[in-house]
Amino acid sequence: MHADSHPGNYIWNPKTKGLIMIDFEFVSIGQAVADIATFMFMRTNPAYRKKYEREFVQTWYERLIAGGNCKAENYSWD
């Protein structure tokens, strides 16, 4: 996990239309979903969180499982 997830540690790549993470000073092993939680809690307002939180976490989870390193039976959505 990045462990310091905020807008200043991301750069937008217009060619790939994706984010590049920078500043890995606090990188560690742990629940990577904590990066989403930190970003959402520290950098967005409650209305934005309520609207998008589940979608962000669901997308993260689906990509995690699709990547093949985690299996849904070992790392359930619940």
ZALUM-244367 format. One record per atom (N, C-alpha, C): residue in three letters; x, y, z. Coordinates in steps of 0.1 Angstrom, whole numbers, padded with zeros to 4 digits, always signed. Layout:
<atoms>
ALAXYZ;...
</atoms>
This chain:
<atoms>
MET+0008-0012+0000;MET+0000+0000+0000;MET+0009+0012+0000;HIS+0004+0023-0005;HIS+0011+0036-0007;HIS+0013+0042+0007;ALA+0002+0043+0015;ALA+0002+0048+0028;ALA+0003+0063+0030;ASP+0002+0070+0019;ASP+0002+0085+0019;ASP-0006+0090+0007;SER-0018+0085+0006;SER-0027+0087-0006;SER-0034+0100-0005;HIS-0029+0110-0013;HIS-0036+0123-0015;HIS-0033+0128-0028;PRO-0040+0138-0033;PRO-0039+0143-0047;PRO-0024+0147-0051;GLY-0017+0152-0041;GLY-0003+0156-0044;GLY+0006+0145-0048;ASN+0002+0132-0045;ASN+0011+0121-0048;ASN+0006+0113-0060;TYR-0002+0120-0069;TYR-0006+0114-0081;TYR-0004+0123-0092;ILE+0000+0118-0104;ILE+0002+0126-0116;ILE-0007+0120-0127;TRP-0015+0128-0134;TRP-0023+0123-0144;TRP-0015+0121-0157;ASN-0016+0109-0163;ASN-0010+0106-0176;ASN-0020+0107-0187;PRO-0020+0118-0195;PRO-0030+0119-0205;PRO-0029+0109-0216;LYS-0018+0103-0219;LYS-0016+0093-0229;LYS-0024+0080-0225;THR-0022+0076-0213;THR-0029+0063-0209;THR-0042+0066-0201;LYS-0045+0079-0199;LYS-0056+0083-0191;LYS-0057+0076-0178;GLY-0045+0075-0171;GLY-0044+0068-0158;GLY-0036+0077-0149;LEU-0036+0073-0136;LEU-0028+0080-0126;LEU-0014+0073-0124;ILE-0004+0081-0121;ILE+0009+0076-0118;ILE+0011+0080-0103;MET+0014+0070-0095;MET+0017+0073-0081;MET+0031+0077-0079;ILE+0034+0087-0070;ILE+0047+0091-0067;ILE+0049+0092-0052;ASP+0061+0095-0047;ASP+0064+0096-0033;ASP+0061+0084-0025;PHE+0070+0074-0025;PHE+0068+0061-0019;PHE+0075+0061-0005;GLU+0076+0072+0002;GLU+0082+0072+0015;GLU+0076+0063+0025;PHE+0063+0062+0025;PHE+0056+0054+0035;PHE+0051+0040+0030;VAL+0055+0036+0018;VAL+0050+0024+0013;VAL+0052+0012+0023;SER+0042+0003+0023;SER+0043-0008+0033;SER+0034-0019+0028;ILE+0035-0030+0035;ILE+0026-0042+0032;ILE+0014-0040+0041;GLY+0002-0041+0035;GLY-0010-0040+0043;GLY-0022-0040+0034;GLN-0033-0036+0039;GLN-0046-0036+0031;GLN-0045-0024+0021;ALA-0044-0026+0009;ALA-0043-0015-0001;ALA-0055-0007-0002;VAL-0067-0013+0002;VAL-0079-0005+0002;VAL-0078+0006+0012;ALA-0069+0006+0021;ALA-0067+0017+0031;ALA-0063+0029+0023;ASP-0056+0028+0012;ASP-0053+0040+0004;ASP-0065+0047-0001;ILE-0075+0039-0005;ILE-0088+0045-0010;ILE-0095+0052+0002;ALA-0095+0045+0013;ALA-0102+0050+0025;ALA-0095+0063+0029;THR-0082+0064+0030;THR-0075+0076+0034;THR-0078+0087+0024;PHE-0077+0084+0011;PHE-0079+0095+0001;PHE-0094+0100+0003;MET-0103+0091+0004;MET-0117+0095+0005;MET-0120+0103+0018;PHE-0115+0098+0029;PHE-0117+0105+0042;PHE-0110+0118+0043;MET-0098+0119+0039;MET-0090+0131+0041;MET-0092+0141+0030;ARG-0096+0137+0018;ARG-0096+0147+0007;ARG-0109+0149+0000;THR-0120+0144+0005;THR-0133+0146-0001;THR-0143+0150+0010;ASN-0154+0156+0005;ASN-0164+0160+0015;ASN-0174+0148+0016;PRO-0182+0149+0027;PRO-0191+0137+0030;PRO-0201+0134+0018;ALA-0206+0144+0011;ALA-0215+0141+0000;ALA-0208+0134-0011;TYR-0196+0137-0014;TYR-0188+0130-0024;TYR-0186+0116-0020;ARG-0181+0114-0008;ARG-0179+0101-0003;ARG-0191+0092-0004;LYS-0202+0097+0001;LYS-0215+0090+0001;LYS-0218+0085-0013;LYS-0216+0094-0023;LYS-0220+0092-0037;LYS-0210+0081-0043;TYR-0197+0082-0041;TYR-0188+0074-0048;TYR-0180+0063-0041;GLU-0181+0063-0028;GLU-0172+0054-0020;GLU-0174+0039-0024;ARG-0186+0034-0025;ARG-0189+0020-0028;ARG-0184+0017-0042;GLU-0186+0026-0052;GLU-0182+0024-0065;GLU-0167+0023-0066;PHE-0159+0032-0059;PHE-0145+0031-0059;PHE-0139+0018-0053;VAL-0145+0014-0042;VAL-0140+0002-0035;VAL-0144-0010-0044;GLN-0156-0010-0050;GLN-0160-0021-0058;GLN-0151-0023-0070;THR-0148-0012-0077;THR-0139-0012-0088;THR-0125-0017-0084;TRP-0120-0012-0073;TRP-0107-0017-0068;TRP-0107-0032-0066;TYR-0118-0037-0059;TYR-0119-0051-0056;TYR-0120-0059-0069;GLU-0128-0055-0078;GLU-0129-0063-0091;GLU-0116-0064-0098;ARG-0108-0053-0098;ARG-0095-0053-0105;ARG-0085-0061-0097;LEU-0086-0061-0084;LEU-0077-0069-0076;LEU-0079-0084-0079;ILE-0092-0088-0080;ILE-0095-0102-0083;ILE-0091-0106-0097;ALA-0095-0097-0106;ALA-0092-0099-0121;ALA-0077-0100-0123;GLY-0069-0094-0115;GLY-0054-0094-0117;GLY-0048-0108-0114;GLY-0056-0116-0107;GLY-0051-0130-0105;GLY-0043-0132-0093;ASN-0038-0122-0085;ASN-0030-0124-0073;ASN-0039-0127-0061;CYS-0051-0124-0062;CYS-0061-0127-0051;CYS-0073-0134-0057;LYS-0077-0144-0050;LYS-0089-0152-0054;LYS-0101-0148-0045;ALA-0112-0146-0052;ALA-0124-0142-0044;ALA-0128-0151-0033;GLU-0125-0164-0034;GLU-0128-0173-0023;GLU-0119-0171-0011;ASN-0107-0165-0013;ASN-0098-0162-0002;ASN-0099-0148+0003;TYR-0104-0139-0006;TYR-0105-0125-0002;TYR-0119-0120-0007;SER-0129-0122+0001;SER-0142-0120-0002;SER-0145-0105-0002;TRP-0156-0101-0009;TRP-0160-0087-0009;TRP-0164-0083+0005;ASP-0171-0092+0012;ASP-0175-0089+0026;ASP-0163-0086+0035;
</atoms>
